[in-house]
Amino acid sequence: MSQFIFKMPDLGEGTVDAEIVAWHTKPGDTVSEDQVIVEVMTDKAAVEVPAPVSGKVVSINGAAGDKIAVGAPLIVFELNGAGAGAAAAVEAPAKAAESPAVPKPAPAPAPARAPATPAATLAQSAAPVRQGRVMASPANRRRAHEAGIDLATVAGSGPGGRIVRSDLESAASAPRSAPAARLDAGPETTEIKVIGLRRLIAERMSEAKRNIPHFAYVEECDVTELEALRLHLNNSRPKDAGSLSLLPFVVVALTRVLESFPQCNVLYDAARGVLVRHRAAHVGIATQTPDGLKVPVIRNAQNLSLWETGAEIRRLAERARSNKATRDELTGSTITVTSLGKLGGIASTPIINAPEVAIIGLNKAVERPVVHQGAVAIRRIMNLSSSFDHRFVDGYDAAAMIQALKELLEHPAMIFIPKA
């Protein structure tokens, strides 16, 4: 028997360390070559790191939330004769300052959640135990661990018997053979370590709020005609064609407005002290997911039709929520639109998605009595709550841009008429 020390690999793009998000093995486990052993996160992306060899885990370095430097010991394996030969093949390029393994990028990270519940454990107690290798993604393995579900007791409905998320939900909600025991009084407080995506969100929001002199501009917008058009278009399409929300209209209108206000379609390169103005509108759509806020990007939104924009918003939102969005789909926006839908409130002060200089916020649309054409009428009103970087966008330009956007939304036919 011999031991092999696997060090934190170089994950590229100037990475000097990586944060451990979740271990998928522990001391005493036997792992196979290429089996995912740990999920880590850099400032750029989440990465699933596979085992470079087969063997028994002797020890691991670091817990969830800890940062491990590139080249520092990550995990120690005990090898048999065959494993020792494989380790030697891996170790040779490592000594030449190359990465000993090629990590597999994960589209989006997932933070740690609450510990397993007794109810979930009882729900699976009577389930049959499956023999052989369990097929499940690292994210679903983590969900099962957090819910106290033994994957060997879960029947997979995916390709080749692979366990998917719905299988875990069914296992957690399965009827129990015995009533759950009465829970003892728990601690008054629970400490939750801020790691993974939640840590990254916290750092970026803090940095943006600290470094960017935000100023907010809120304007009332009458979307009665826009809502009538939206309903008419949805009713005229097949039910399986996908319906339009207000968001695609706003995105299409925004791309038209940015033609006249290019100073708001800008990224600030602080390191060089340069504003990078973009001709194309790469619109980020702030999307709430089970793992936190993500911003998938509609690239070249100015080239898409209304229906294409709606379809792209739905596609990107689904990929973000299911952790399937690629890194390219989650980066590169030049301006962001954020909306909480029915929870949108009356007004908000969204934080700019640095290095952008503007973010457009949509509040909920509600019917209110207002003065319309000299008489009190019931109209559908929605506020636009937006924030701008006052270093590069003057108050006048910000107000003029929102007024131009309001004009298009209040008279939606203008969105689709070419400029003279």
C-alpha positions as CSV (number, residue, x, y, z in Angstrom):
1,M,0.0,0.0,0.0
2,S,1.1,3.6,-0.7
3,Q,-0.3,7.0,-0.2
4,F,-1.0,9.7,-2.8
5,I,-1.5,13.4,-1.9
6,F,-3.7,15.2,-4.3
7,K,-3.2,18.9,-4.3
8,M,-5.7,21.7,-5.2
9,P,-5.3,21.9,-9.0
10,D,-4.8,25.1,-10.9
11,L,-8.3,26.1,-12.1
12,G,-7.0,28.6,-14.6
13,E,-7.6,32.4,-15.2
14,G,-5.2,33.5,-12.5
15,T,-6.9,31.5,-9.7
16,V,-4.8,31.4,-6.5
17,D,-7.2,29.6,-4.3
18,A,-10.7,28.0,-4.3
19,E,-13.4,27.8,-1.6
20,I,-14.8,24.4,-0.7
21,V,-18.5,24.3,-1.3
22,A,-19.2,20.7,-0.5
23,W,-17.3,17.4,0.0
24,H,-18.7,14.4,-1.8
25,T,-16.5,11.9,0.1
26,K,-15.1,11.5,3.6
27,P,-12.2,9.6,5.3
28,G,-12.7,5.9,5.0
29,D,-14.6,6.0,1.7
30,T,-13.4,4.2,-1.3
31,V,-13.6,6.2,-4.5
32,S,-13.1,5.5,-8.2
33,E,-11.0,7.4,-10.6
34,D,-13.0,10.4,-12.1
35,Q,-15.6,10.2,-9.4
36,V,-16.5,13.7,-8.2
37,I,-14.9,14.2,-4.7
38,V,-15.4,17.8,-4.0
39,E,-17.2,20.9,-5.3
40,V,-15.2,24.1,-5.1
41,M,-15.8,27.7,-6.1
42,T,-13.5,30.4,-7.5
43,D,-14.4,34.0,-8.1
44,K,-15.2,33.0,-11.6
45,A,-17.2,29.7,-11.5
46,A,-18.1,26.6,-9.6
47,V,-16.0,23.5,-10.4
48,E,-16.5,19.8,-9.7
49,V,-13.1,18.2,-9.0
50,P,-12.8,14.5,-9.8
51,A,-10.6,11.9,-8.2
52,P,-7.3,11.5,-10.2
53,V,-7.0,7.9,-8.9
54,S,-8.9,5.1,-7.4
55,G,-8.3,4.4,-3.7
56,K,-9.4,4.8,-0.1
57,V,-9.7,8.3,1.4
58,V,-7.3,8.7,4.3
59,S,-7.8,12.4,5.0
60,I,-9.3,15.6,3.6
61,N,-8.1,19.1,4.0
62,G,-10.7,21.8,4.8
63,A,-14.4,22.1,5.4
64,A,-17.2,23.8,3.5
65,G,-16.4,27.5,3.4
66,D,-12.6,27.1,3.8
67,K,-10.3,28.4,1.1
68,I,-7.5,26.2,-0.1
69,A,-4.6,27.6,-2.0
70,V,-3.6,26.1,-5.4
71,G,-0.9,23.5,-4.8
72,A,-1.9,22.9,-1.2
73,P,-2.8,19.4,-0.1
74,L,-6.5,18.7,-0.7
75,I,-7.0,15.0,-0.1
76,V,-4.9,11.9,0.7
77,F,-5.6,8.5,-0.9
78,E,-4.4,5.1,0.1
79,L,-3.6,3.1,-3.1
80,N,-3.3,-0.5,-3.9
81,G,-0.9,-1.7,-6.5
82,A,-3.0,-0.7,-9.6
83,G,-3.8,2.6,-8.0
84,A,-0.1,3.4,-7.3
85,G,0.7,3.1,-11.0
86,A,-2.1,5.5,-11.9
87,A,-1.0,7.9,-9.2
88,A,2.5,7.9,-10.7
89,A,1.2,8.8,-14.1
90,V,-0.8,11.7,-12.5
91,E,2.0,12.9,-10.3
92,A,4.5,13.3,-13.2
93,P,2.8,16.2,-14.9
94,A,2.0,17.7,-11.5
95,K,5.7,18.1,-10.8
96,A,5.9,20.0,-14.1
97,A,3.5,22.6,-12.6
98,E,0.5,21.3,-14.5
99,S,-2.9,20.5,-13.1
100,P,-3.1,16.8,-12.0
101,A,-6.7,16.6,-13.0
102,V,-9.0,18.4,-15.3
103,P,-11.9,19.6,-13.2
104,K,-15.3,19.7,-14.8
105,P,-16.9,23.1,-14.7
106,A,-20.4,23.3,-13.1
107,P,-22.8,25.8,-14.5
108,A,-23.8,27.4,-11.2
109,P,-22.9,26.8,-7.6
110,A,-25.3,25.7,-4.8
111,P,-24.8,26.8,-1.2
112,A,-25.1,24.6,1.8
113,R,-28.6,24.1,3.2
114,A,-30.2,23.1,6.5
115,P,-29.3,19.7,8.1
116,A,-31.4,16.6,7.6
117,T,-34.8,16.4,9.2
118,P,-36.1,13.4,11.2
119,A,-39.3,13.3,9.1
120,A,-37.2,12.8,5.9
121,T,-35.2,10.0,7.6
122,L,-38.4,8.2,8.7
123,A,-40.0,8.5,5.3
124,Q,-37.2,6.4,3.7
125,S,-36.9,3.9,6.5
126,A,-39.1,1.3,4.9
127,A,-37.8,1.7,1.4
128,P,-36.0,-1.2,-0.3
129,V,-32.2,-0.8,-0.6
130,R,-30.9,-0.8,-4.2
131,Q,-27.7,-2.7,-5.0
132,G,-24.9,-1.5,-7.2
133,R,-23.7,2.0,-8.1
134,V,-26.2,4.9,-7.5
135,M,-26.4,7.3,-10.4
136,A,-27.0,10.9,-9.3
137,S,-25.5,14.3,-10.0
138,P,-23.4,15.9,-7.3
139,A,-26.1,18.5,-6.7
140,N,-28.7,15.8,-6.1
141,R,-26.3,13.8,-3.8
142,R,-25.9,17.0,-1.8
143,R,-29.7,17.5,-1.6
144,A,-30.2,13.9,-0.5
145,H,-27.5,14.2,2.2
146,E,-29.1,17.4,3.5
147,A,-32.5,15.8,3.6
148,G,-31.3,12.6,5.3
149,I,-32.2,10.5,2.3
150,D,-30.2,7.3,1.5
151,L,-29.8,7.3,-2.2
152,A,-29.7,3.5,-2.2
153,T,-33.3,3.5,-1.2
154,V,-34.5,5.8,-4.1
155,A,-35.6,4.5,-7.4
156,G,-34.3,6.7,-10.2
157,S,-36.6,7.7,-13.0
158,G,-33.9,9.4,-15.2
159,P,-31.9,7.8,-18.1
160,G,-30.3,4.5,-17.0
161,G,-31.9,4.7,-13.6
162,R,-30.3,8.1,-12.7
163,I,-31.8,9.8,-9.7
164,V,-33.3,13.2,-10.6
165,R,-34.6,15.9,-8.3
166,S,-38.2,14.8,-8.5
167,D,-37.2,11.4,-7.2
168,L,-35.8,13.0,-4.1
169,E,-38.9,15.1,-3.6
170,S,-41.1,12.0,-3.9
171,A,-38.9,10.2,-1.4
172,A,-39.0,13.1,1.1
173,S,-42.8,13.3,0.9
174,A,-43.5,9.5,1.0
175,P,-45.9,8.3,3.7
176,R,-44.3,7.1,6.8
177,S,-44.9,3.7,8.4
178,A,-44.8,5.2,11.9
179,P,-45.8,8.6,13.3
180,A,-42.9,11.1,13.7
181,A,-41.6,11.3,17.2
182,R,-42.2,14.6,19.0
183,L,-39.2,16.9,18.6
184,D,-37.4,18.1,21.6
185,A,-36.9,21.8,22.0
186,G,-34.0,22.9,19.8
187,P,-31.5,25.7,20.1
188,E,-32.7,29.3,20.1
189,T,-30.4,30.2,17.3
190,T,-28.8,28.4,14.3
191,E,-25.5,29.5,12.7
192,I,-25.4,29.3,8.9
193,K,-22.0,29.6,7.4
194,V,-22.0,32.0,4.4
195,I,-20.4,30.1,1.6
196,G,-20.6,29.4,-2.1
197,L,-23.1,31.5,-4.2
198,R,-24.4,33.3,-1.1
199,R,-20.9,34.4,-0.2
200,L,-20.2,35.6,-3.8
201,I,-23.5,37.5,-3.8
202,A,-22.7,39.1,-0.5
203,E,-19.2,40.2,-1.6
204,R,-20.4,41.6,-4.9
205,M,-23.3,43.5,-3.5
206,S,-21.1,44.9,-0.7
207,E,-18.5,46.0,-3.2
208,A,-21.1,47.5,-5.6
209,K,-22.8,49.5,-2.8
210,R,-19.5,50.6,-1.3
211,N,-17.8,51.7,-4.5
212,I,-20.7,53.0,-6.7
213,P,-22.4,56.3,-5.8
214,H,-25.9,55.1,-6.5
215,F,-28.8,57.4,-7.2
216,A,-32.4,56.2,-7.7
217,Y,-35.0,57.5,-10.1
218,V,-38.6,56.3,-9.7
219,E,-41.3,57.1,-12.3
220,E,-44.9,56.1,-12.6
221,C,-46.0,54.4,-15.8
222,D,-49.5,53.7,-17.1
223,V,-49.3,50.3,-18.7
224,T,-53.1,49.9,-19.4
225,E,-52.6,49.8,-23.2
226,L,-49.5,47.5,-22.8
227,E,-51.5,45.1,-20.7
228,A,-54.3,45.0,-23.2
229,L,-51.8,44.3,-26.0
230,R,-50.1,41.6,-24.0
231,L,-53.4,39.8,-23.3
232,H,-54.5,40.1,-27.0
233,L,-51.2,38.6,-28.2
234,N,-51.3,35.8,-25.7
235,N,-54.9,34.9,-26.7
236,S,-54.0,34.9,-30.3
237,R,-51.3,32.3,-30.0
238,P,-51.5,28.6,-29.4
239,K,-51.6,27.6,-25.7
240,D,-48.3,25.7,-26.1
241,A,-46.5,28.6,-27.7
242,G,-45.5,30.2,-24.4
243,S,-47.2,33.4,-23.0
244,L,-45.7,36.8,-22.7
245,S,-45.3,38.6,-19.5
246,L,-44.6,42.4,-19.3
247,L,-40.8,41.7,-19.1
248,P,-40.2,41.0,-22.8
249,F,-41.9,44.3,-23.7
250,V,-39.7,46.1,-21.3
251,V,-36.5,44.5,-22.7
252,V,-37.5,45.2,-26.3
253,A,-38.4,48.8,-25.4
254,L,-35.1,49.2,-23.5
255,T,-33.0,48.2,-26.5
256,R,-34.7,50.9,-28.5
257,V,-34.1,53.5,-25.8
258,L,-30.4,52.6,-25.5
259,E,-29.9,53.6,-29.1
260,S,-30.4,57.2,-27.9
261,F,-28.7,56.8,-24.5
262,P,-25.6,54.7,-25.2
263,Q,-23.9,56.2,-22.0
264,C,-26.2,53.8,-20.0
265,N,-25.1,50.7,-22.0
266,V,-21.6,50.9,-20.5
267,L,-19.2,48.9,-18.4
268,Y,-16.6,50.6,-16.1
269,D,-13.2,49.0,-16.1
270,A,-11.9,50.3,-12.8
271,A,-8.5,48.8,-13.2
272,R,-7.8,50.8,-16.4
273,G,-10.1,53.8,-15.6
274,V,-11.9,53.3,-18.8
275,L,-15.6,53.2,-19.8
276,V,-16.3,50.5,-22.3
277,R,-19.4,51.5,-24.4
278,H,-21.2,48.7,-26.1
279,R,-23.1,48.9,-29.4
280,A,-25.0,45.7,-28.7
281,A,-27.4,45.4,-25.8
282,H,-26.6,42.3,-23.6
283,V,-29.5,42.5,-21.2
284,G,-29.1,40.7,-17.8
285,I,-32.3,39.4,-16.3
286,A,-32.1,39.2,-12.5
287,T,-33.6,35.8,-11.6
288,Q,-34.4,34.4,-8.2
289,T,-33.4,30.7,-7.9
290,P,-33.4,28.2,-5.0
291,D,-29.7,28.9,-4.6
292,G,-29.8,32.7,-4.7
293,L,-29.9,35.5,-7.2
294,K,-28.5,34.9,-10.7
295,V,-28.3,37.1,-13.7
296,P,-28.6,35.2,-17.0
297,V,-27.9,37.3,-20.1
298,I,-29.9,37.9,-23.3
299,R,-27.1,38.5,-25.8
300,N,-27.7,40.9,-28.6
301,A,-31.2,41.6,-27.4
302,Q,-31.6,44.3,-29.9
303,N,-31.8,41.7,-32.7
304,L,-34.6,39.6,-31.2
305,S,-38.3,39.9,-31.8
306,L,-40.8,40.2,-29.0
307,W,-41.6,36.5,-29.1
308,E,-38.0,35.5,-29.4
309,T,-37.2,37.7,-26.4
310,G,-40.0,36.1,-24.3
311,A,-38.7,32.6,-25.3
312,E,-35.1,33.5,-24.4
313,I,-36.2,34.9,-21.0
314,R,-38.0,31.7,-20.2
315,R,-35.2,29.5,-21.4
316,L,-32.5,31.3,-19.4
317,A,-34.6,31.5,-16.3
318,E,-35.3,27.7,-16.4
319,R,-31.6,27.0,-16.9
320,A,-30.6,29.3,-14.1
321,R,-33.1,27.8,-11.6
322,S,-32.1,24.2,-12.5
323,N,-28.4,24.9,-12.3
324,K,-27.9,24.2,-16.0
325,A,-26.9,27.7,-17.1
326,T,-23.4,27.9,-18.5
327,R,-20.8,30.4,-17.5
328,D,-21.3,32.3,-20.8
329,E,-25.0,32.5,-20.1
330,L,-24.4,34.1,-16.7
331,T,-21.8,36.7,-17.6
332,G,-21.3,39.6,-20.0
333,S,-24.4,41.7,-19.4
334,T,-24.1,45.4,-20.2
335,I,-27.3,46.5,-18.4
336,T,-29.7,44.6,-16.1
337,V,-33.5,44.5,-15.6
338,T,-34.8,43.3,-12.3
339,S,-38.4,42.5,-11.4
340,L,-40.1,40.9,-8.4
341,G,-43.4,40.4,-10.3
342,K,-46.4,40.4,-8.0
343,L,-44.0,41.0,-5.0
344,G,-42.6,44.1,-6.7
345,G,-44.0,46.6,-4.2
346,I,-44.5,50.3,-4.9
347,A,-40.9,51.3,-5.3
348,S,-37.4,49.9,-4.8
349,T,-33.8,50.9,-5.0
350,P,-32.0,48.1,-6.8
351,I,-28.2,47.7,-6.5
352,I,-26.2,48.1,-9.7
353,N,-24.8,44.9,-11.2
354,A,-21.1,46.1,-11.4
355,P,-19.3,46.8,-13.6
356,E,-22.5,48.1,-15.3
357,V,-23.7,51.7,-14.7
358,A,-27.5,51.2,-14.7
359,I,-30.2,48.8,-13.6
360,I,-33.9,49.1,-14.5
361,G,-36.3,47.9,-11.8
362,L,-39.9,47.0,-12.4
363,N,-42.5,47.2,-9.6
364,K,-45.8,45.4,-9.6
365,A,-48.6,46.6,-11.9
366,V,-51.8,47.3,-10.1
367,E,-55.1,49.0,-11.0
368,R,-55.6,52.4,-9.4
369,P,-57.9,55.3,-9.7
370,V,-56.0,58.1,-11.5
371,V,-56.8,61.2,-13.5
372,H,-56.8,60.3,-17.2
373,Q,-57.8,62.7,-19.9
374,G,-59.4,65.0,-17.4
375,A,-61.5,62.4,-15.6
376,V,-61.0,59.9,-12.8
377,A,-60.5,56.4,-14.4
378,I,-59.2,53.0,-13.3
379,R,-55.8,52.5,-15.0
380,R,-53.1,49.9,-14.6
381,I,-50.1,51.6,-13.1
382,M,-46.5,50.3,-12.7
383,N,-43.6,52.1,-11.3
384,L,-40.1,52.0,-12.8
385,S,-37.5,52.1,-10.0
386,S,-34.0,52.4,-11.4
387,S,-30.5,53.0,-10.1
388,F,-27.6,54.7,-11.9
389,D,-23.9,55.2,-11.3
390,H,-23.7,58.9,-10.6
391,R,-20.0,59.0,-11.6
392,F,-20.8,58.4,-15.2
393,V,-24.6,59.0,-15.6
394,D,-25.9,62.5,-14.9
395,G,-29.3,62.9,-13.3
396,Y,-30.7,64.6,-16.4
397,D,-29.6,61.8,-18.7
398,A,-31.0,59.1,-16.3
399,A,-34.4,60.9,-16.1
400,A,-34.5,61.4,-19.8
401,M,-33.8,57.8,-20.4
402,I,-36.6,56.6,-18.1
403,Q,-39.0,59.1,-19.6
404,A,-38.2,57.7,-23.1
405,L,-38.8,54.2,-21.8
406,K,-42.0,55.3,-20.2
407,E,-43.2,56.8,-23.5
408,L,-42.7,53.5,-25.3
409,L,-44.4,51.4,-22.6
410,E,-47.4,53.8,-22.4
411,H,-47.8,53.7,-26.2
412,P,-46.7,50.2,-27.0
413,A,-47.3,50.5,-30.7
414,M,-44.3,52.8,-30.8
415,I,-42.0,50.0,-29.7
416,F,-42.5,48.3,-33.1
417,I,-42.4,51.3,-35.4
418,P,-39.0,51.9,-36.9
419,K,-37.4,55.3,-36.1
420,A,-37.7,57.9,-38.8
